């Protein structure tokens, strides 16, 4: 996910936006707040990433001052493009199998 986010950020004017690693971590923390993770390695990952105060990764990034409020919509759209690309890649691979 980090690589896809970094690629999407590289294609956009991303001055003042966090990198893919920071965005991916916020997405995982928000996911973990909404869903119960039960895989053995989940506990270590969640401990390393920390808990999210919000189930909205954009809100979390704004509150942590990693992104300015006026850049949140642009970052959200860039992130959605990256995630859609990941979903399309998975769908393409499943169709070939």
DARA-V218763 format. One record per run of one state. SS is the DSSP state (H for helix, E for strand, - for the rest). FROM is the first residue (numbers start at 1). TO is the last residue. If there is no record, write none. Layout:
SS,FROM,TO + SS,FROM,TO
//
This chain:
-,1,1 + H,2,11 + -,12,19 + H,20,34 + -,35,41 + H,42,49 + -,50,56 + H,57,63 + -,64,68 + H,69,96 + -,97,97
//
